[in-house]
Amino acid sequence: MRKKAKRNNRKGMGTVEIVIIIAVLVALALVFRAGLSEYGEKVMNFCFDDSKIESAF
């Protein structure tokens, strides 16, 4: 009976584990918020820079 009960408890990730993972990701995003914002701004400026577009005509 005990072996069967232990086997039923291992059915993948539970709600608590998912909440902990989300909390860690949010905490990391808050800690590195300034760096992530700068990086995102640099990427957007690079992607949407009109001076890099050459005219075909």
Residue pairs with C-beta under 8 A, 6 or more apart in sequence:
29 36
